[in-house]
Amino acid sequence: MLRNMTQSLKYSLISAKEMLLSAGPLALIAALLIAFAFWKLNPTPPKQVSLATGPAQSAYEEFGKRYAHQLRANGVEVKLVPSEGSQANLALLKERKVDLAFVQGGSLEAGTVDDYELESLGSLFVEPVWLFYRDESARRAGRGKDGRLDSLAQLRAMRINIGAAGSGVPNLMTRLLDVNHIDSKTLSLSTLDQTPAVVALLAGDLDAVVFASAPEAPMVQMLLQTPGIRLLDFPQSEAYSRRFEFLTPVVLPRGVVDLAANVPTHNVRLIASTTTLLAQDDTHPAVLQLFSAAAKSLHGGAGWFNKAREFPKATVGDFPMAPEAERYIQNGAPLLHRFLPFWLANLIERMWLALGIILAVLIPLSKIVPPLYQFRIRRRVFRWYAKLRDIEQRLETQPDQKQALLTELNELEQVVSKINVPLSYTDEQYSLLANIGLVRKKMSRT
């Protein structure tokens, strides 16, 4: 019984060996095609990308940390690059020092769009223009009713910080002052960074500060609740939006900051730009998809100035929408991403077409494997027919060598009887042994 099991195992190993040798070339072709497709399509995203954010304690910095946290869960490290703001971020993108960046609407100078090779991942949130001023300064200057300002014209002769030099706010404020026919020489303007400017405002060294930021920014939250600091109301917010296409009128509802303390005490009309996430046009599609997913998670909820699921938006701006981002915003997560880990879903998603083409090539080729396997098995037996024919021919031409030829025939019979072939092919072996017997009979008759 043990002998039978050993023999059966030997036959199985022979069959497996010949099958591997027969299918080997096909497997090699498949491996080379898959390797080429993997190299060409590059389905796996880079392990690290860089994101330009903004100044310390800004909304850009805060959102950058949240994006980094979400992408880290999928194996991508986001290197946060602090900057002065939107203008600096555009410069970093233009010089290709970062892969992605937050950019405020209206930051791009007219006629320079062709200088950039960028794609948009959509509008993320609105950034109101926050103009905080000291109540004491307004009263001392005798401006407004009860020290409340509601016009940029009332800022004349005041000390105002109009945003950090690298941000988009100085450029925006210059345009707003110009449309209000305010000569900048009548103002004492500075371009301090956000934190030093707020410190100077609280200390009384400045009368007002201006910055554009999402309400999540710590400085905004703090100044909205600081006694003696007021927020400028823009009654003409609708008119500003008509004059500047990148501005949107928004309202800070009464009590939204603190319902119990009723902060603010009344609705405040503001003007706001929209922040966009821009990426280099050669950024890996999987990275764009990850950022789009993070954007929907981080900006899809209700906020002070928007309803739930209002952001992110696939809006057409200065730069075209990235197809990956547009699909994600409009249709949500692809089907595979809802059930599989990101790396596996991404690999299948990027490679399925290439794999389909490879299968279309390999399936016809695979039809040669069974005949090749059969040929290799039968060759183990058939190659000895040449030796048998040689002995038979020599018997006719060299009858005096009959004894030597009989010795060769016996040796051939021993070799053939020891050939190992699968059971389904033993008929070929027995047929050869029968033919050897026929040649032996022929020898005995001569």
ZIBELGI-V427312 format. One record per residue. N is the residue number from 1. RES is the residue in three letters. SS is DSSP state (~ for helix, > for strand, _ for the rest). PSI is psi in whole degrees, 0 to 359 (999 if undefined). OMEGA is omega as a letter, one per 30 degrees, with the letter a starting at -180 (999 if undefined). Layout:
# ZIBELGI-V427312
n = <N/N>
res = <RES/RES>
ss = <SS/SS>
psi = <PSI/PSI>
omega = <OMEGA/OMEGA>
This chain:
# ZIBELGI-V427312
n = <1/2/3/4/5/6/7/8/9/10/11/12/13/14/15/16/17/18/19/20/21/22/23/24/25/26/27/28/29/30/31/32/33/34/35/36/37/38/39/40/41/42/43/44/45/46/47/48/49/50/51/52/53/54/55/56/57/58/59/60/61/62/63/64/65/66/67/68/69/70/71/72/73/74/75/76/77/78/79/80/81/82/83/84/85/86/87/88/89/90/91/92/93/94/95/96/97/98/99/100/101/102/103/104/105/106/107/108/109/110/111/112/113/114/115/116/117/118/119/120/121/122/123/124/125/126/127/128/129/130/131/132/133/134/135/136/137/138/139/140/141/142/143/144/145/146/147/148/149/150/151/152/153/154/155/156/157/158/159/160/161/162/163/164/165/166/167/168/169/170/171/172/173/174/175/176/177/178/179/180/181/182/183/184/185/186/187/188/189/190/191/192/193/194/195/196/197/198/199/200/201/202/203/204/205/206/207/208/209/210/211/212/213/214/215/216/217/218/219/220/221/222/223/224/225/226/227/228/229/230/231/232/233/234/235/236/237/238/239/240/241/242/243/244/245/246/247/248/249/250/251/252/253/254/255/256/257/258/259/260/261/262/263/264/265/266/267/268/269/270/271/272/273/274/275/276/277/278/279/280/281/282/283/284/285/286/287/288/289/290/291/292/293/294/295/296/297/298/299/300/301/302/303/304/305/306/307/308/309/310/311/312/313/314/315/316/317/318/319/320/321/322/323/324/325/326/327/328/329/330/331/332/333/334/335/336/337/338/339/340/341/342/343/344/345/346/347/348/349/350/351/352/353/354/355/356/357/358/359/360/361/362/363/364/365/366/367/368/369/370/371/372/373/374/375/376/377/378/379/380/381/382/383/384/385/386/387/388/389/390/391/392/393/394/395/396/397/398/399/400/401/402/403/404/405/406/407/408/409/410/411/412/413/414/415/416/417/418/419/420/421/422/423/424/425/426/427/428/429/430/431/432/433/434/435/436/437/438/439/440/441/442/443/444/445/446>
res = <MET/LEU/ARG/ASN/MET/THR/GLN/SER/LEU/LYS/TYR/SER/LEU/ILE/SER/ALA/LYS/GLU/MET/LEU/LEU/SER/ALA/GLY/PRO/LEU/ALA/LEU/ILE/ALA/ALA/LEU/LEU/ILE/ALA/PHE/ALA/PHE/TRP/LYS/LEU/ASN/PRO/THR/PRO/PRO/LYS/GLN/VAL/SER/LEU/ALA/THR/GLY/PRO/ALA/GLN/SER/ALA/TYR/GLU/GLU/PHE/GLY/LYS/ARG/TYR/ALA/HIS/GLN/LEU/ARG/ALA/ASN/GLY/VAL/GLU/VAL/LYS/LEU/VAL/PRO/SER/GLU/GLY/SER/GLN/ALA/ASN/LEU/ALA/LEU/LEU/LYS/GLU/ARG/LYS/VAL/ASP/LEU/ALA/PHE/VAL/GLN/GLY/GLY/SER/LEU/GLU/ALA/GLY/THR/VAL/ASP/ASP/TYR/GLU/LEU/GLU/SER/LEU/GLY/SER/LEU/PHE/VAL/GLU/PRO/VAL/TRP/LEU/PHE/TYR/ARG/ASP/GLU/SER/ALA/ARG/ARG/ALA/GLY/ARG/GLY/LYS/ASP/GLY/ARG/LEU/ASP/SER/LEU/ALA/GLN/LEU/ARG/ALA/MET/ARG/ILE/ASN/ILE/GLY/ALA/ALA/GLY/SER/GLY/VAL/PRO/ASN/LEU/MET/THR/ARG/LEU/LEU/ASP/VAL/ASN/HIS/ILE/ASP/SER/LYS/THR/LEU/SER/LEU/SER/THR/LEU/ASP/GLN/THR/PRO/ALA/VAL/VAL/ALA/LEU/LEU/ALA/GLY/ASP/LEU/ASP/ALA/VAL/VAL/PHE/ALA/SER/ALA/PRO/GLU/ALA/PRO/MET/VAL/GLN/MET/LEU/LEU/GLN/THR/PRO/GLY/ILE/ARG/LEU/LEU/ASP/PHE/PRO/GLN/SER/GLU/ALA/TYR/SER/ARG/ARG/PHE/GLU/PHE/LEU/THR/PRO/VAL/VAL/LEU/PRO/ARG/GLY/VAL/VAL/ASP/LEU/ALA/ALA/ASN/VAL/PRO/THR/HIS/ASN/VAL/ARG/LEU/ILE/ALA/SER/THR/THR/THR/LEU/LEU/ALA/GLN/ASP/ASP/THR/HIS/PRO/ALA/VAL/LEU/GLN/LEU/PHE/SER/ALA/ALA/ALA/LYS/SER/LEU/HIS/GLY/GLY/ALA/GLY/TRP/PHE/ASN/LYS/ALA/ARG/GLU/PHE/PRO/LYS/ALA/THR/VAL/GLY/ASP/PHE/PRO/MET/ALA/PRO/GLU/ALA/GLU/ARG/TYR/ILE/GLN/ASN/GLY/ALA/PRO/LEU/LEU/HIS/ARG/PHE/LEU/PRO/PHE/TRP/LEU/ALA/ASN/LEU/ILE/GLU/ARG/MET/TRP/LEU/ALA/LEU/GLY/ILE/ILE/LEU/ALA/VAL/LEU/ILE/PRO/LEU/SER/LYS/ILE/VAL/PRO/PRO/LEU/TYR/GLN/PHE/ARG/ILE/ARG/ARG/ARG/VAL/PHE/ARG/TRP/TYR/ALA/LYS/LEU/ARG/ASP/ILE/GLU/GLN/ARG/LEU/GLU/THR/GLN/PRO/ASP/GLN/LYS/GLN/ALA/LEU/LEU/THR/GLU/LEU/ASN/GLU/LEU/GLU/GLN/VAL/VAL/SER/LYS/ILE/ASN/VAL/PRO/LEU/SER/TYR/THR/ASP/GLU/GLN/TYR/SER/LEU/LEU/ALA/ASN/ILE/GLY/LEU/VAL/ARG/LYS/LYS/MET/SER/ARG/THR>
ss = <_/~/~/~/~/~/~/~/~/~/~/~/~/~/~/~/~/~/~/~/~/~/~/~/~/~/~/~/~/~/~/~/~/~/~/~/~/~/~/~/~/_/_/_/_/_/_/>/>/>/>/>/_/_/_/_/_/_/~/~/~/~/~/~/~/~/~/~/~/~/~/~/_/_/_/_/>/>/>/>/>/_/_/_/_/~/~/~/~/~/~/~/~/~/_/_/_/_/_/>/>/>/>/>/_/_/_/_/_/_/_/_/~/~/~/_/_/>/>/>/>/>/>/>/>/>/>/>/>/>/>/>/>/>/~/~/~/~/~/~/_/_/_/_/>/_/_/>/_/_/_/~/~/~/~/_/_/_/>/>/>/_/_/_/_/_/_/_/~/~/~/~/~/~/~/~/~/~/~/_/_/_/_/~/~/~/_/>/>/>/_/_/_/~/~/~/~/~/~/~/~/~/~/_/_/_/_/>/>/>/>/>/>/_/_/_/_/~/~/~/~/~/~/~/_/_/_/_/>/>/>/_/_/_/_/_/~/~/~/~/~/~/~/_/_/_/>/>/>/>/>/>/_/_/_/_/_/>/_/_/_/_/>/_/_/_/_/>/>/>/>/>/>/>/>/>/>/>/>/>/_/_/_/_/~/~/~/~/~/~/~/~/~/~/~/~/~/~/~/_/_/_/_/_/_/_/_/_/_/_/_/_/>/_/_/_/_/_/_/_/>/_/~/~/~/~/~/~/~/~/~/_/_/_/~/~/~/~/~/_/_/~/~/~/~/~/~/~/~/~/~/~/~/~/~/~/~/~/~/~/~/~/~/~/~/~/~/~/~/~/~/~/~/~/~/~/~/~/~/~/~/~/_/_/~/~/~/~/~/~/~/~/~/~/~/~/~/_/~/~/~/~/~/~/~/~/~/~/~/~/~/~/~/~/~/~/~/_/_/_/_/_/~/~/~/~/~/~/~/~/~/~/~/~/~/~/~/~/~/~/~/~/~/~/~/_>
psi = <318/322/319/320/319/317/320/319/321/317/320/319/320/315/317/319/312/325/319/317/327/318/352/309/320/318/323/317/317/317/319/319/318/318/319/317/320/318/319/317/335/64/339/132/160/155/343/138/160/140/119/128/260/194/166/141/21/167/325/316/316/315/325/319/322/320/316/320/317/320/334/328/340/18/15/121/130/115/115/127/105/151/180/342/204/315/316/323/320/321/320/321/318/321/1/38/345/160/323/162/150/132/131/140/139/359/334/128/144/136/8/5/328/350/353/150/79/158/151/142/14/166/134/315/164/147/98/153/108/114/99/138/160/128/321/319/320/319/318/325/357/35/145/178/122/34/8/127/144/23/143/333/336/358/358/139/5/159/112/133/119/25/159/151/326/356/175/357/316/318/318/315/324/319/322/319/321/318/341/8/40/121/124/340/342/359/154/97/145/162/55/158/164/311/310/326/318/320/318/324/313/330/350/6/345/150/334/154/148/132/153/124/157/154/345/347/132/322/320/312/319/314/329/338/13/124/140/355/128/159/128/129/138/86/336/27/322/321/321/320/334/331/329/116/339/2/148/134/132/164/130/106/150/130/1/331/314/103/320/318/359/55/123/165/351/164/135/122/134/164/145/146/168/132/136/146/118/149/153/145/351/16/141/133/325/325/317/321/319/317/324/319/318/321/319/326/319/328/4/349/173/146/186/331/12/157/167/141/15/329/155/156/141/67/147/118/220/332/150/153/138/129/321/315/320/317/319/318/319/325/353/193/137/158/314/326/344/343/342/157/151/315/321/316/319/318/314/318/320/332/350/320/316/319/323/317/318/317/322/329/319/328/313/321/329/343/343/350/310/314/322/321/315/319/317/322/313/333/331/328/314/332/342/349/328/319/317/319/321/317/318/318/320/331/324/325/337/66/336/347/24/316/320/321/325/322/317/321/319/319/319/318/320/319/314/323/340/2/133/118/154/152/328/349/11/339/327/320/314/329/320/319/323/320/324/319/323/319/322/318/322/321/321/340/342/999>
omega = <l/l/l/l/l/l/l/l/l/l/a/l/l/l/l/l/a/l/l/l/l/a/a/l/l/l/l/l/l/a/l/l/l/l/l/l/l/l/a/a/a/a/a/a/l/a/a/l/a/a/l/a/a/a/l/l/l/l/l/l/a/l/l/l/a/l/a/a/a/a/l/l/l/l/l/l/l/l/a/a/l/l/l/a/a/a/l/l/l/l/l/l/a/l/l/l/l/l/a/a/l/a/a/l/a/a/a/l/a/l/a/a/a/l/a/l/a/l/l/l/l/l/a/a/l/l/l/l/a/l/l/a/l/l/a/a/l/l/a/l/l/a/l/l/a/l/l/l/l/a/l/l/a/a/a/l/l/l/a/l/a/l/l/a/a/a/l/a/l/l/l/a/l/l/l/l/a/a/l/l/l/l/a/l/l/l/l/a/l/a/l/l/a/a/l/l/l/l/l/l/a/l/a/l/l/l/a/l/l/l/l/a/l/a/l/a/a/a/l/a/a/a/l/a/l/l/l/l/a/a/a/l/l/l/a/a/l/l/l/a/l/a/a/a/a/l/a/l/l/a/l/a/l/l/a/l/l/a/a/a/a/l/f/a/l/l/l/l/a/l/a/l/a/l/a/l/a/a/l/a/l/l/a/a/a/l/l/l/l/l/l/l/l/l/a/l/a/a/a/a/l/l/a/a/a/l/l/l/l/l/f/a/l/a/l/a/a/a/a/l/l/a/a/a/a/l/a/a/a/a/a/a/l/a/a/a/a/a/a/l/a/a/a/l/l/a/l/a/a/a/a/a/l/l/l/l/l/l/l/l/a/a/l/a/a/a/l/a/l/l/l/l/l/l/a/l/a/l/l/a/a/a/l/l/l/l/l/l/l/l/a/l/l/l/a/a/a/a/l/a/a/a/l/l/l/l/l/a/l/l/l/a/l/l/a/a/a/l/l/l/l/a/a/a/a/l/l/a/a/l/l/l/l/l/l/l/l/l/l/l/l/l/a/a/a/999>
